[in-house]
């Protein structure tokens, strides 16, 4: 069911939602969150389609905020709000409200969105394109517990990663990070199978793909080894190679769907690593609303530090810099990816804390610790 409202208000939109629910015979509200999509007219259709498919897993009220640019000075001084309300089969398993803002109301989008939020339900803000440099300080982002951006859609994706690191607030996340969840899970599982020292790593992927940099930064931050980033024709990520004192560990995906995992002394294995649709990515992000500390640590590692030999200073107990065997390192990486690796659907947030130290102690009990290489 669709209800079109021209030159309307938030109060009339709420009444239309109630009217629509009663008309289809479901007056109760069964949504679990509010998803606010901030986009332009060009990308609204694709974003709404992805959100509608994700609503099968997360029934939600979807508010699509489209800021229309007025052509004449007179129109810019005239405020108007048009809305399209969708319920029932036209809105998936939730409710959809498409808001088109004109004139002065463009600068006060939060005042339009606020009355339409579900009471006592979490809010997620998503910018498919043209995300603000600091989403947490954006008026719409300030309403949300989780703020989703996509650096892949930026004009300069790699520079965008640096800007995201400088403006990071707990609750920020990036679909470029979500795309590498299966890779992180598979690499952590591969490291759990060996008891060798990882000395270096190389991540291969197409140019201007921030997921490649994020995966490289994650490996460098977790394993404390230099990680090199190399270019390939794509599509997307094409391979990861980790050098150990027991031989290389290689995860290679040349066709964008099926990968091959090679570990020294073991037969090669075929691994499903298909490139996922936007609806799958946004559905994964909606499964968790707590801050992603693992993403924050990888992001703040810095693109400019890739390829360096990472040396940590003495710990709080005054001990000198050292590293455990690859088992201990893999335990850290596995803990970082375990919460998302079970179904390859959810990024880890607890790996940087107590879980990390516990896993490292357990792994180091199996294998003697080895001195890390320093600069």
PEJODA-V23199 format. One record per helix or strand. SS is the DSSP state (A for helix, B for strand). FROM is the first residue (numbers start at 1). LEN is the number of residues. If there is no record, write none. Layout:
BEGIN
ss={SS | SS}
from={FROM | FROM}
len={LEN | LEN}
END
This chain:
BEGIN
ss={B | A | B | A | B | A | B | A | B | A | B | A | A | B | A | A | B | A | A | B | A | B | B | B | B | B | A | A | A | B | A | A | B}
from={2 | 10 | 33 | 41 | 60 | 73 | 80 | 88 | 95 | 103 | 122 | 135 | 141 | 146 | 151 | 157 | 172 | 175 | 181 | 198 | 210 | 226 | 237 | 249 | 258 | 269 | 278 | 293 | 303 | 323 | 326 | 354 | 370}
len={4 | 14 | 7 | 14 | 8 | 4 | 8 | 4 | 8 | 12 | 5 | 3 | 3 | 4 | 3 | 10 | 3 | 4 | 11 | 8 | 14 | 6 | 8 | 4 | 6 | 4 | 8 | 9 | 3 | 1 | 16 | 11 | 1}
END
